[in-house]
Amino acid sequence: MENKFIYLDNAATTKPCAEAVNAFLNTVENFGNPSSLYGIGLAAEKLINLSAASISSMMGVDRRDIYFTSGGTEANNTAVFGTAYGHIKLGKRVITSKIEHPSVLECFKRLEREGFDVKYIGTDSGGVLNIDELDDALTEDTTLVSVMHVNNETGVIQPVDKIKQLMRKKAPRALLHCDCVQSFCKLPVEPKKWGADLISISAHKIHGFKGTGALYIKQSANIKPLLFGGEQQREFRPGTENVGGISAFGAAAEAYKYDEEKMRAQRSAFADALAEKTNGSVQINGSGEYNSGSVLNISFEGIKAEILLHALEAKGIYVSTGSACSSHDPSPSHVLQAMNVEKRRIEGAIRISFSEALSESDFEYAADTIAAEAAKIKKYM
């Protein structure tokens, strides 16, 4: 029997596309330092500018407002710390949600230890931010609100436009940061429409390479840099640029094809198939109404998710138990805890994240195998 390889962990990382690989290989010839003034240096600088132009056009912003980073984590850290430290004279209240990626939450915990007034906003049972709770937390001395656009564990979309509307009324000087690592190229990311001041994105979630990300910074944001020592990227993010990764990032963004309606339909169909094959014993975690379609978080009660993960790997199916950045953390998912999901459901929760490359036969095999393996494990638990 042919060995199967069905990759269902695209929220963790994606396979680099041909366009990204070719763009990267092109930089082997254009290997110059982009800060150099001679020909091969200028050629490398041009590649960076082309990628910045591609990425900025997709968000409807100025190319000069895009700053390349080493990934989503650096982009998130820069947005949070840069705002908190840069606006400290205006106030020390900073706000985030309880379901953020660790690269945001850990920054806020650090700020809390440093004496900042940190507020963590909860969600409803579907994983959507509690707007009333945010309304109560906003004050005139609030300087930052950081809320992700699409949650990395559940795929739930957060109401960033409503958040900014509240901010304009109650905290007009505060900046809005959105972690769009899971939504860039999959859903419209529109900082001007939302009123977002800072947007974080990452290459390896859209078939680019690991080690490259970007931060959009609105020109009026006035945040502090975290790195020093060079004139690159207008002295805000110094250091010789990763030309290969950046060039591949732009190519991947231009090549990325995502049919939102199709992905939501596939997610729904896959969930229905699992429910049918398990006689309704699976439970979906996260709102289906407000979902990007790229992620399905489901619980199998009576089993341990890690055991199911390895059983599926043996069958050629790759899923996860949550955020890849927290995969070695034995504590329960902070996202599902914030949604008040029962402990036994959290213990049996897996995350399935889709890509456009999956076929109908892949979905059928995966659904059959997940249901069968879950039933086997439950029998012996």
Stockholm file with secondary structure:
# STOCKHOLM 1.0

chainA/1-381         MENKFIYLDNAATTKPCAEAVNAFLNTVENFGNPSSLYGIGLAAEKLINLSAASISSMMGVDRRDIYFTSGGTEANNTAVFGTAYGHIKLGKRVITSKIEHPSVLECFKRLEREGFDVKYIGTDSGGVLNIDELDDALTEDTTLVSVMHVNNETGVIQPVDKIKQLMRKKAPRALLHCDCVQSFCKLPVEPKKWGADLISISAHKIHGFKGTGALYIKQSANIKPLLFGGEQQREFRPGTENVGGISAFGAAAEAYKYDEEKMRAQRSAFADALAEKTNGSVQINGSGEYNSGSVLNISFEGIKAEILLHALEAKGIYVSTGSACSSHDPSPSHVLQAMNVEKRRIEGAIRISFSEALSESDFEYAADTIAAEAAKIKKYM
#=GR chainA/1-381 SS CCCCCEECBTTTCCCCCHHHHHHHHHHHHSCSCTTCSSHHHHHHHHHHHHHHHHHHHHHTSCGGGEEEESSHHHHHHHHHHHHHHHTTTTCCEEEEETTCCHHHHHHHHHHHHTTCEEEEECBCTTSCBCHHHHHHHCCTTEEEEECCSBCTTTCBBCCHHHHHHHHHHHCTTCEEEEECTTTBTTBCCCHHHHTCSEEEEESTTTTSCTTCEEEEECTTCCCCCSCCSCCGGGGTSCSCCCHHHHHHHHHHHHHCCCCHHHHHHHHHHHHHHHHHHTTTCEEECSCSTTBCSSEEEEEETTSCHHHHHHHHHHTTEECBSSCGGGTTCCSCCHHHHHTTCCHHHHHTEEEEECCTTCCHHHHHHHHHHHHHHHHHHHHHC
#=GC SS_cons         CCCCCEECBTTTCCCCCHHHHHHHHHHHHSCSCTTCSSHHHHHHHHHHHHHHHHHHHHHTSCGGGEEEESSHHHHHHHHHHHHHHHTTTTCCEEEEETTCCHHHHHHHHHHHHTTCEEEEECBCTTSCBCHHHHHHHCCTTEEEEECCSBCTTTCBBCCHHHHHHHHHHHCTTCEEEEECTTTBTTBCCCHHHHTCSEEEEESTTTTSCTTCEEEEECTTCCCCCSCCSCCGGGGTSCSCCCHHHHHHHHHHHHHCCCCHHHHHHHHHHHHHHHHHHTTTCEEECSCSTTBCSSEEEEEETTSCHHHHHHHHHHTTEECBSSCGGGTTCCSCCHHHHHTTCCHHHHHTEEEEECCTTCCHHHHHHHHHHHHHHHHHHHHHC
//
